[in-house]
Amino acid sequence: MNNVNQKIINAVIEKAEKVCPDSLAFIGIYGSVVTGDEYEKSDLDLLILIQDDGGWKLGTGFILDDRKVGYDIYCTNWDGLKYDAACHHA
């Protein structure tokens, strides 16, 4: 995993500690980073699982100051993960 991806993960954890302590249940990495198909322009696919309503505060965009690039963060809860796993949508 490259340094930018690690910075993104660290930023998500840091934000969680500030805006919604104890809401973060799990951060999982999937996609090209895990399969080894990552290339220079690959994005970082994260599964961010929250355990209470406070965790929705993580689902906002933020900017890594040194990169001047915005990243959108999507979170889901256990019910949302079960729904997605049942393939109710594309």
PAZASE-975914 format. One record per residue (C-alpha): residue in one letter; x, y, z; residue number from 0. Coordinates in nm, 2 decimals. Last residue first. Layout:
! residues N
> A; X; Y; Z; NUM .
...
This chain:
! residues 90
> A; -2.61; -0.30; -0.88; 89 .
> H; -2.89; -0.31; -0.62; 88 .
> H; -3.05; -0.57; -0.39; 87 .
> C; -2.73; -0.77; -0.40; 86 .
> A; -2.79; -0.95; -0.06; 85 .
> A; -2.44; -0.83; 0.05; 84 .
> D; -2.56; -0.47; 0.00; 83 .
> Y; -2.85; -0.51; 0.23; 82 .
> K; -2.64; -0.69; 0.49; 81 .
> L; -2.39; -0.40; 0.48; 80 .
> G; -2.66; -0.15; 0.52; 79 .
> D; -2.80; -0.33; 0.82; 78 .
> W; -2.45; -0.34; 0.97; 77 .
> N; -2.39; 0.03; 0.92; 76 .
> T; -2.25; 0.20; 0.61; 75 .
> C; -1.99; 0.47; 0.55; 74 .
> Y; -1.88; 0.65; 0.23; 73 .
> I; -1.59; 0.88; 0.23; 72 .
> D; -1.53; 1.12; -0.06; 71 .
> Y; -1.17; 1.22; -0.10; 70 .
> G; -1.05; 1.57; -0.21; 69 .
> V; -0.71; 1.64; -0.34; 68 .
> K; -0.49; 1.92; -0.23; 67 .
> R; -0.21; 1.67; -0.17; 66 .
> D; -0.04; 1.82; 0.14; 65 .
> D; -0.37; 1.92; 0.29; 64 .
> L; -0.55; 1.59; 0.25; 63 .
> I; -0.90; 1.71; 0.17; 62 .
> F; -1.22; 1.59; 0.32; 61 .
> G; -1.56; 1.46; 0.20; 60 .
> T; -1.82; 1.35; 0.44; 59 .
> G; -1.94; 1.01; 0.56; 58 .
> L; -1.75; 1.02; 0.89; 57 .
> K; -2.04; 1.21; 1.06; 56 .
> W; -2.25; 0.90; 0.99; 55 .
> G; -2.07; 0.74; 1.28; 54 .
> G; -2.28; 0.92; 1.53; 53 .
> D; -2.57; 0.70; 1.43; 52 .
> D; -2.41; 0.39; 1.58; 51 .
> Q; -2.19; 0.10; 1.48; 50 .
> I; -2.01; 0.22; 1.18; 49 .
> L; -1.85; 0.01; 0.90; 48 .
> I; -1.61; 0.18; 0.67; 47 .
> L; -1.54; -0.04; 0.37; 46 .
> L; -1.25; 0.12; 0.19; 45 .
> D; -1.15; 0.13; -0.18; 44 .
> L; -0.84; 0.34; -0.24; 43 .
> D; -0.82; 0.48; -0.59; 42 .
> S; -0.58; 0.37; -0.85; 41 .
> K; -0.40; 0.64; -1.06; 40 .
> E; -0.05; 0.51; -1.01; 39 .
> Y; -0.14; 0.14; -1.04; 38 .
> E; -0.30; -0.12; -0.81; 37 .
> D; -0.36; -0.46; -0.95; 36 .
> G; -0.22; -0.63; -0.64; 35 .
> T; -0.56; -0.78; -0.54; 34 .
> V; -0.57; -0.59; -0.21; 33 .
> V; -0.49; -0.25; -0.35; 32 .
> S; -0.70; -0.32; -0.66; 31 .
> G; -1.02; -0.36; -0.47; 30 .
> Y; -1.07; -0.40; -0.10; 29 .
> I; -0.96; -0.25; 0.23; 28 .
> G; -1.17; -0.29; 0.55; 27 .
> I; -1.22; -0.04; 0.82; 26 .
> F; -1.43; -0.16; 1.11; 25 .
> A; -1.65; -0.06; 1.40; 24 .
> L; -1.61; 0.32; 1.41; 23 .
> S; -1.86; 0.48; 1.64; 22 .
> D; -1.65; 0.48; 1.96; 21 .
> P; -1.55; 0.85; 1.92; 20 .
> C; -1.76; 1.03; 1.66; 19 .
> V; -1.61; 1.37; 1.56; 18 .
> K; -1.25; 1.36; 1.69; 17 .
> E; -1.16; 0.99; 1.70; 16 .
> A; -1.35; 0.93; 1.38; 15 .
> K; -1.15; 1.21; 1.21; 14 .
> E; -0.82; 1.05; 1.32; 13 .
> I; -0.93; 0.71; 1.19; 12 .
> V; -1.04; 0.85; 0.86; 11 .
> A; -0.71; 1.06; 0.83; 10 .
> N; -0.50; 0.75; 0.91; 9 .
> I; -0.68; 0.55; 0.64; 8 .
> I; -0.62; 0.84; 0.39; 7 .
> K; -0.25; 0.88; 0.50; 6 .
> Q; -0.20; 0.50; 0.44; 5 .
> N; -0.35; 0.54; 0.09; 4 .
> V; -0.11; 0.83; 0.02; 3 .
> N; 0.19; 0.63; 0.15; 2 .
> N; 0.14; 0.34; -0.09; 1 .
> M; 0.00; 0.00; 0.00; 0 .
